[in-house]
Amino acid sequence: MSRRSNRFKFIIVFLVIFSLAVVAQYFSQIFVQAETLAGVQPAIVTTTSTSRSIVVFPDANTTGTQNPVPGLPVDARPQGIAYAGNDRALIADFQTGRIFVVNPTTSALISTIDTTGGQGTYDGTGSIAVSPDGTTAIASGSFSSYHVLTAPFGPSSTRTLIPMPGFIQGFQSQAIVFNSAGRAFIYHFNGISVVDAPYTSISFTIPVTGNVGGSIAITPDGNTLLVTTRSGNQVQIFQGPFSSSSTSTSLTIPGGTQ
């Protein structure tokens, strides 16, 4: 199959996922684990404003079994999800200043990370993502900054606050991606900030116009970024190598409104 065909398949999948996210952006996020565990591929769904639950589907390829994660605080509002390796997922708790560490295989709450105080509170809004090597999590929402957490993820995780030239909307749960080499791309109101390990400073920012809370995705080869803006019916496509002068081409979605 040609590289062009693979690219357009990726774009179609991205658009389907984004369409679902627009419908459910205030209520839930769906996360399918990136690698299989014991021959199955777990998936996690969070419900922020309805039942306020974390639900694990033991295998995303089959239907039927749903396992709610017990032991959440009564005021929990789980939203953003990131796979953290070693059979762990991080769940950001919307507007509460917590991150839950969950075992997808056992559907168990392992621990809770307090993200209040210190250098500044991460309130659980926006997006959370983990680097491919599983050593670092980046979380950001509602403020012009991002938080860097180090593994092993748990109550003793260190957290560093880094200024950023824009903020991620509180409901914008798909705004941070990594390429396979560990470079992070953080999509905020003023563009895409590119951050390299150890993630304590911004390398450069790619300008994006018209973003009011869209989503970002990256192709498996790391050479193409796709973003939506929620201000029109287009996907903006950036081709690598990336720099502060990168410009996009637009893909119009017939009949789309966001």
N, C-alpha and C positions, 0 to 999 in steps of 0.2 A: 504494500500500500504506500502511496506517495506521501511525502512530508506535508504537501498542501492539503491532502485529504485528512490527515491526522489533525492538522491545525483547525480545519473547519469543523471536524467532529468535536474538538475541544471547545470551540466557540459555541456550538449548539448546546453542549452540556452546560457550559457556563451560563448561557442565557436562560435555560430552563431552571437552573438553581436560583438565579437572580429573580426570576419571575415568582418563584415560590417564596423567596425572602421578602419581596415587596408585599405580598399578601399577608405574611405572618410576622413582619418585622417587629411589631410591638408585643407579640405573644410568645414566640418560640424560636429555637434554632435547632436545626437537624445536623448532626455530625456523624459521618461514617468513618470509622477508624481506617487509617491509611494502610495498615498492614493486618494480615490475618493472625489470629491467635488460635492455636490448636485446630487449624483447618477451617475456622469460621471467621466472619468479619463482623464484629459487633458494631452497633450504631447507638447513638445517644440522642435523645430529644429533650430539650428543656422547655418549660412553659413558664414564662415570666409573669404574666398577668392573669392567668386563669387558675389552674390548679397549683401553680407554683411548685412544680415537681421536676425531678430528673428521672427520666425513664430510659432504661437500657433494653435494646432489642438484641438478644444474644447473637443473632446472625441476620445481617441486613438482607441476605439473599433469600431468606424464608420469612413467612409471616406467621403471626399467631402469638408467640410468647412476648410479653412485655413485663419488665421487672422494674417497678419503682424503687428508687434508692431510698432506704429508710434513714431516719435519724436527722433529717434536715431541721434547722431551727424553724419555728412557726412563722417567722417573718422573712423566710428565704424567698428570693425572686431570681432563680437561676436563669442566666442568659447565655453569654458567650462560652464556647467550648473549644478546647485545644487538646489534641493527643500529645502526651508527654513521654511516651516510651515506657518500657518495663511494665506494661499493663496498667497504665495510669492515664487519667484524663483530668484536665484542669477545667473547672466550671466557675466562671465569674458570677458573683451574686450582685444583681442589679441594685445600685444605690444603697448598698449596705456596708461596703468596705471589707469584703471577704472573698476568698477564692476557695472553693471546695476541691479536694483531691479525691477522686473516685476511681475504684477498680472496676473496669467494664466487665470483666469476666464474672466477678462475684456480685456485681451491682451493689457494692458496699462503699459507704463513706469512710475513707481512710483517715483524713485529717482536714483541718480548716486553717487557712493562712489568713491572719489578720493583716489587712492592708491599710490600716489607719495610722495616723501619727507619723513619727519619724520625719522624713524629708517631705512628706505630703501624702495625702490620702488618695489611693486608687479606689474609686467608689463602686467598681464592678460594672460600670456602663461600657458601651463601645465594644472593643474587640480584644481578644487575647490569642496569642499564637506562640508556639514553641519551636525553637531552632531544630533543624534536622538531626543534630547530634544529641538532642535532648538535654542540653546543659543550661539553656537560657529560655526564659519566657519573657515576652514583651506584651504589655497590656496598656491600653489607652482608651479614654473616653471622657468627653464633656469638658476637658481642659486642654490647654496648649502645652502638653507635655506627655511623655510616655514613661512607663515604669519598667525597669529591668529586674527580673527575679532570677536567682540562680538555683540550680539543682544541688542536692536532692530537694524536691519540692515538698514543703511541709511547714510547720509553725516556725522553724528556725531559718527559713530561706531569707537571704539578704535581699534588700530591695533598694534600687537606686532610681532617683527621679531625674529625668533629662528634659530640658526645655525643647519645644518643637514649634515651628512657625505656623501652626494651625491646630485645630482640634477635630476630633472624631465625634460625630453625633452619638448621643447616648444609645440609640437604637441600631447603630451601624455596626453590626456584629461580624462583618466580613471585610474588614478594612486593613488587615495586616497579613502579609504573606512572606514566606521565605523561598529563596531558590535553593537548589540542592547543595550549593556551596556555603550556605548559611547567611547570605546577604538578606537583610530584611527590607521590605517595602511597606511603608506606613502611609495610608491614603487618608488625607485630611482635607479640610476646607480649601487650603491654598495649594494643594498639589500632592505629590508622592515623595515623601522624604525617604532617602535611601540610607540605610544604616548598616555598617559592617561590624563584625566582632571586634572588640568586646561590647559593642552597642552603647558606648558611653558618649558618643557624639554623632552628629548627622554629617554624612559625607557630602551630600548635595540634595537638592529638591527639584523634582521635575514639575514644571508648572502644569496645572490642569484647570481649565476654566469651567465654571458652571456647576461645580460639585455641591450638592446640598444633601449629601448622605448616601452616596452610591456604594458599590462593592468593587473589589479588586480580585483578580485571579492572575496566575502566571502559568505559562505552559511548562510541561515537564522538563524541557531542555533549558529553561530559564531565559530564553531569548525574546519572549513576547509577553508584555503586560496588557491586560484587558481591564478597562474600568467603565463603570456606568456612573451617571451623574444624578439621576432622578429628576433632571430638568428637561428631558427630551427623550426621543425614541432612538437613541444612538449608543453604540458601544465605541469607546475610543481605544485604539490599538497602538501601543508603543513597541517599536522594534529595538532590540539591543544592537550594539552596546549602548547602555544608558548613560545620560549625563544631564546636567542642568539645562542644556539646550535641546534635549530630545523633544520632538514634536510627534503628534499622533495623526493617524488616519481614522476616519469614521466609518462604521458599519451601521447603516440604517435598518431598524427593525420595523417592517411593515405593520401598521396598525398599533405599534407600541405607543405608550404615553409617558413612560418613565424609564 
